[in-house]
Amino acid sequence: MQEKTVRTRFAPSPTGYMHVGNLRTALYEYLIAKSQGGTFVLRIEDTDQERLVEGAVDIIYNTLRQVGLQHDEGPDIGGEYGPYVQSERKQIYLPYAQQLIEAGKAYYCFCTRERLESLHEGKDGSEFGGYDRHCRSLPKEEVDRLLAAGTPYVIRQKMPVEGSTTFEDAVYGSITIENRELEDQILIKSDGYPTYNFANVIDDHLMHITHVVRGCEYLTSTPKYKLLYEAFGWEIPVYVHLPLIMGKNEDGSVSKLSKRHGSTGFADLIREGFLPRTIVNYIALLGWCPKENRELFTLPELVESFSIDGISKSPAVFDYDKLEWFNGEYIRAMSQDDFIAAAMPYFRQVFPQGEQNWPVLASILQPRVTKLTQIPEMLAFFRELPDYPAEFFVNKKSKTNLENSVRMLEAAVTTLQSQQSWTVESLHDALIALAQELGVKNGTLLWPVRIAAAGTLVTPGGAMEILAVLGKEESLRRLSVGLSKIKA
């Protein structure tokens, strides 16, 4: 017998930003499909018209493109099981619901909103607070009369009221729910749109989806899906429920990841200076353990290594410090050209116009930054010389004091004024030769030069790199300001 092609689908609702939990689901669906030579489908679930957010579909496309999760079928590229937007499939669902009515597995419900709301009044949570199945046994003549009169209705599924429903999950194993806990769920709403649950099952069946990947918070609703598949006599897909993503609280405890823990959206993390590939690598490890002892993976390497049996049941903790460590590793692994391209928006905050010595800036920053957003602050002294105290010139380790700093700076100014070539290498050779000529250690000369050039104690890069970026004229101006400061 021929084995079925693995088909997974990412089916987001366009209701806002892309949460890291949604992105992890998309990533695992992609990895499950691609690791088994399967197909990854994108479907937009927009049946909840009230919650739609303008521009949210673009966010979905942009995010998937940035992280490299290329779908094989979807609204933008088509495929043989389209359309891939639920609102464009609206006419598909009602006939399936009516098929269940004819089979005695669903029914029309004419209850008003007021009646439904009154059912919940006075409930203290100690008894089942769902729908009381008022319309479940209406005589056929009454149903026909109400339909002919144009009475608004929903279509509900007839749930079994006794026994239990068991399903197998690829991660959590066998799960059983008592049927008395299941409400007669709505399949078609009064506006004619299917509910999320119903559309999901119909679309997954029609699109031949073999694996359904979701957060474990949906475990208890899965029996509803299984009962729908059984009502139609359809094959049930493999369910893969993912562990919760938790955030660290200030007191050391953990709770479900939310905005109080920090950024939880992909776009927010990008704005904070994290690279898309870092985010993908990091969230891949939130609930999945590779067989080999390593942490850094490219997307193709994740495809190569991924397997469902590596997914954990235990909640995963989103650790921002660990994410930053990952980011630093990725930044250091970039080529210099790639780093310059990624850093350019941040360079431009310091150098809005003109060309700069980008390779020198890259050479001093790439080994040091862990987030691209750190760049403007680290380079702020290039834009404007800070107001600093003369005491900065005193450094025990470099054996500098206010007296010898004057001599060092005066000698440096003389040497640099006659300097024709202004590269890191030529400045290095000139200043090291000067230190030998003055009979001092390199640091005794370079400390006051760096302080005068930068006006700050901590700088990325040393005196030569800073002078090379500043250029000859600005370097000499700053060294003169430093001299005046000490003499004053």
Secondary structure, 3 states (H helix, E strand, C coil): CCCCCCEEEECCCCCCCCEHHHHHHHHHHHHHHHHCCCEEEECECCCCHHHCCCCHHHHHHHHHHHHCCCCCEECCCECCCCCCEHHHHHHHHHHHHHHHHHCCCEEEECCCHHHHHHHHCCCCCCCCCCCCCCCCCCCHHHHHHHHHCCCCCEEEECCCCCCEEEEEECCCEEEEEEHHHCCCCEEECCCCCECHHHHHHHHHHHCCCCEEEEEHHHHHHHHHHHHHHHHHCCCCCEEEEECCEEEECCCCCEEECCHHHCCCEHHHHHHCCCCHHHHHHHHHCCCECCCCCCCCCCHHHHHHHCCHHHECCCCEEECHHHHHHHHHHHHHHCCHHHHHHHHHHHHHHHCCCCCCCHHHHHHHHCCCCCCHHHHHHHCHHHHCCCCCCHHHHCECCCCECHHHHHHHHHHHHHHHHCCCCCCHHHHHHHHHHHHHHHCCCHHHHHHHHHHHHHCCCCCCCCHHHHHHHHCHHHHHHHHHHHHHHHHC
